[in-house]
Amino acid sequence: MLLAHPAVLKDLVERYETLCARHTENGGATARRQMDDVAYTLCVSTGTRTVEDALDAARRRLHGTRSQGDAVLTGG
């Protein structure tokens, strides 16, 4: 399976969380549509079927890659 770049996953998670907050505040149809689009992209990017599973998978991947990326930068 192809894996999305961590920067892409980070952006998608942040966008989804921002849109959720906006939708909670305003309840607008536009924010809901955008949330659905980002949720779909997260699911495709993580190979999952629900947005909850996609967010969990993305966060696990981001958490796991953070230490690897730091090791590359510091030579450790």
N, CA, C and O of each residue as an XYZ file, in Angstrom:
304
protein
N       0.839     -1.179      0.000
C       0.000      0.000      0.000
C       0.884      1.242      0.000
O       1.883      1.304      0.717
N       0.519      2.206     -0.791
C       1.218      3.481     -0.794
C       0.849      4.265      0.460
O      -0.304      4.259      0.892
N       1.831      4.931      1.032
C       1.590      5.726      2.228
C       1.735      7.202      1.911
O       2.662      7.609      1.210
N       0.827      7.990      2.423
C       0.903      9.436      2.229
C       2.085      9.994      3.013
O       2.440      9.481      4.074
N       2.676     11.033      2.483
C       3.783     11.705      3.156
C       3.279     12.277      4.478
O       2.158     12.782      4.542
N       4.085     12.206      5.529
C       3.654     12.740      6.827
C       3.180     14.193      6.780
O       2.250     14.555      7.500
N       3.791     15.017      5.961
C       3.364     16.418      5.862
C       1.942     16.515      5.309
O       1.166     17.378      5.722
N       1.608     15.634      4.382
C       0.258     15.609      3.811
C      -0.740     15.174      4.879
O      -1.803     15.777      5.025
N      -0.394     14.126      5.624
C      -1.280     13.666      6.688
C      -1.483     14.735      7.748
O      -2.601     14.951      8.215
N      -0.410     15.397      8.124
C      -0.498     16.458      9.133
C      -1.440     17.557      8.661
O      -2.277     18.032      9.428
N      -1.308     17.957      7.414
C      -2.164     18.998      6.858
C      -3.623     18.551      6.836
O      -4.513     19.328      7.181
N      -3.874     17.318      6.438
C      -5.247     16.817      6.378
C      -5.886     16.769      7.762
O      -7.040     17.165      7.928
N      -5.139     16.285      8.756
C      -5.669     16.217     10.121
C      -5.983     17.623     10.629
O      -7.043     17.857     11.209
N      -5.059     18.552     10.409
C      -5.280     19.931     10.860
C      -6.479     20.561     10.156
O      -7.285     21.245     10.787
N      -6.596     20.332      8.858
C      -7.736     20.883      8.107
C      -9.046     20.303      8.610
O     -10.028     21.027      8.775
N      -9.064     18.990      8.854
C     -10.286     18.354      9.332
C     -10.685     18.918     10.695
O     -11.857     19.224     10.918
N      -9.733     19.055     11.596
C     -10.029     19.592     12.930
C     -10.521     21.034     12.857
O     -11.444     21.410     13.580
N      -9.919     21.838     11.996
C     -10.358     23.224     11.820
C     -11.776     23.280     11.272
O     -12.602     24.064     11.740
N     -12.053     22.443     10.279
C     -13.394     22.419      9.694
C     -14.438     21.920     10.692
O     -15.570     22.405     10.697
N     -14.072     20.960     11.532
C     -14.998     20.480     12.570
C     -15.359     21.612     13.519
O     -16.524     21.794     13.872
N     -14.358     22.362     13.925
C     -14.607     23.490     14.833
C     -15.495     24.531     14.156
O     -16.427     25.052     14.768
N     -15.205     24.826     12.907
C     -16.002     25.802     12.163
C     -17.442     25.321     12.004
O     -18.387     26.096     12.158
N     -17.597     24.043     11.697
C     -18.933     23.487     11.530
C     -19.698     23.506     12.859
O     -20.900     23.775     12.876
N     -19.014     23.224     13.961
C     -19.644     23.251     15.279
C     -20.121     24.659     15.620
O     -21.201     24.837     16.184
N     -19.317     25.649     15.278
C     -19.667     27.039     15.572
C     -20.810     27.543     14.695
O     -21.750     28.167     15.188
N     -20.726     27.272     13.403
C     -21.675     27.854     12.446
C     -22.695     26.877     11.891
O     -23.793     27.276     11.503
N     -22.342     25.608     11.852
C     -23.251     24.616     11.298
C     -23.516     24.773      9.815
O     -24.536     24.297      9.315
N     -22.609     25.436      9.097
C     -22.825     25.706      7.683
C     -22.643     24.499      6.789
O     -21.866     23.590      7.082
N     -23.376     24.514      5.696
C     -23.304     23.427      4.719
C     -21.949     23.393      4.019
O     -21.458     22.321      3.665
N     -21.350     24.555      3.818
C     -20.052     24.602      3.143
C     -18.983     23.915      3.978
O     -18.200     23.118      3.461
N     -18.953     24.220      5.256
C     -17.971     23.575      6.143
C     -18.213     22.073      6.186
O     -17.257     21.297      6.210
N     -19.462     21.654      6.195
C     -19.787     20.226      6.235
C     -19.298     19.524      4.966
O     -18.735     18.431      5.033
N     -19.515     20.157      3.811
C     -19.049     19.587      2.540
C     -17.529     19.469      2.530
O     -16.981     18.453      2.104
N     -16.854     20.511      3.002
C     -15.395     20.488      3.051
C     -14.901     19.408      4.016
O     -13.918     18.721      3.739
N     -15.592     19.266      5.154
C     -15.250     18.197      6.102
C     -15.363     16.834      5.442
O     -14.481     15.988      5.591
N     -16.445     16.625      4.716
C     -16.645     15.353      4.025
C     -15.541     15.093      3.005
O     -15.062     13.966      2.881
N     -15.139     16.123      2.281
C     -14.063     15.980      1.291
C     -12.742     15.603      1.960
O     -12.037     14.705      1.499
N     -12.416     16.297      3.049
C     -11.161     16.012      3.754
C     -11.229     14.626      4.394
O     -10.242     13.891      4.390
N     -12.386     14.269      4.942
C     -12.555     12.939      5.540
C     -12.328     11.848      4.490
O     -11.656     10.852      4.758
N     -12.885     12.040      3.307
C     -12.696     11.069      2.223
C     -11.211     10.946      1.877
O     -10.694      9.839      1.728
N     -10.535     12.079      1.752
C      -9.110     12.070      1.412
C      -8.301     11.396      2.505
O      -7.372     10.643      2.211
N      -8.637     11.655      3.758
C      -7.951     10.984      4.873
C      -8.148      9.468      4.788
O      -7.200      8.706      4.976
N      -9.357      9.041      4.510
C      -9.628      7.607      4.406
C      -8.825      6.963      3.284
O      -8.242      5.894      3.463
N      -8.798      7.611      2.142
C      -8.033      7.085      1.012
C      -6.539      7.074      1.349
O      -5.836      6.115      1.030
N      -6.063      8.127      1.985
C      -4.639      8.261      2.295
C      -4.162      7.269      3.347
O      -2.978      6.940      3.406
N      -5.085      6.795      4.177
C      -4.701      5.883      5.257
C      -5.208      4.464      5.051
O      -4.907      3.575      5.846
N      -5.977      4.247      3.987
C      -6.500      2.912      3.709
C      -7.568      2.479      4.700
O      -7.675      1.294      5.018
N      -8.359      3.425      5.190
C      -9.403      3.122      6.160
C     -10.767      3.460      5.574
O     -10.870      4.012      4.478
N     -11.822      3.116      6.331
C     -13.184      3.331      5.822
C     -13.963      4.387      6.584
O     -14.965      4.896      6.080
N     -13.524      4.726      7.786
C     -14.241      5.748      8.559
C     -13.272      6.868      8.908
O     -12.062      6.655      8.992
N     -13.813      8.055      9.110
C     -12.952      9.190      9.431
C     -12.280      8.988     10.791
O     -11.143      9.418     10.991
N     -12.973      8.340     11.718
C     -12.374      8.078     13.027
C     -11.145      7.186     12.884
O     -10.099      7.457     13.474
N     -11.280      6.115     12.091
C     -10.146      5.222     11.856
C      -9.032      5.943     11.105
O      -7.851      5.734     11.382
N      -9.412      6.785     10.159
C      -8.415      7.534      9.382
C      -7.633      8.492     10.272
O      -6.411      8.590     10.158
N      -8.329      9.195     11.153
C      -7.645     10.115     12.069
C      -6.717      9.352     13.000
O      -5.590      9.783     13.244
N      -7.181      8.216     13.525
C      -6.324      7.399     14.391
C      -5.083      6.920     13.644
O      -3.970      7.005     14.164
N      -5.272      6.421     12.434
C      -4.147      5.924     11.643
C      -3.165      7.045     11.309
O      -1.951      6.863     11.397
N      -3.697      8.197     10.929
C      -2.821      9.332     10.595
C      -2.025      9.778     11.806
O      -0.826     10.038     11.704
N      -2.685      9.869     12.949
C      -1.988     10.304     14.172
C      -0.933      9.291     14.598
O       0.155      9.670     15.031
N      -1.252      8.000     14.476
C      -0.246      6.970     14.800
C       0.960      7.090     13.873
O       2.106      7.005     14.314
N       0.691      7.285     12.602
C       1.786      7.410     11.632
C       2.609      8.661     11.908
O       3.838      8.622     11.841
N       1.949      9.763     12.215
C       2.668     11.006     12.501
C       3.496     10.860     13.770
O       4.631     11.333     13.834
N       2.940     10.218     14.759
C       3.673     10.016     16.010
C       4.889      9.124     15.771
O       5.967      9.380     16.309
N       4.714      8.081     14.966
C       5.811      7.162     14.677
C       6.891      7.766     13.798
O       8.065      7.426     13.948
N       6.523      8.651     12.885
C       7.517      9.217     11.982
C       8.253     10.392     12.604
O       9.343     10.746     12.153
N       7.676     11.001     13.630
C       8.336     12.143     14.255
C       9.694     11.733     14.812
O      10.684     12.436     14.606
N       9.751     10.604     15.514
C      11.015     10.193     16.106
C      12.008      9.760     15.019
O      13.208      9.998     15.155
N      11.526      9.134     13.955
C      12.414      8.750     12.865
C      12.981      9.976     12.171
O      14.170     10.017     11.854
N      12.140     10.973     11.934
C      12.597     12.201     11.279
C      13.607     12.934     12.123
O      14.589     13.456     11.596
N      13.387     12.988     13.434
C      14.328     13.627     14.331
C      15.675     12.910     14.319
O      16.726     13.548     14.371
N      15.636     11.577     14.249
C      16.875     10.808     14.240
C      17.693     11.114     12.990
O      18.920     11.191     13.046
N      17.010     11.286     11.870
C      17.715     11.597     10.623
C      18.374     12.976     10.730
O      19.519     13.155     10.314
N      17.652     13.939     11.285
C      18.188     15.286     11.400
C      19.352     15.391     12.367
O      20.268     16.184     12.151
N      19.326     14.602     13.428
C      20.376     14.696     14.434
C      21.478     13.671     14.238
O      22.483     13.687     14.950
N      21.292     12.785     13.277
C      22.309     11.769     13.022
C      22.221     10.619     13.999
O      23.124      9.784     14.057
N      21.124     10.561     14.785
C      20.993      9.498     15.802
C      20.081      8.486     15.409
O      19.863      7.528     16.152
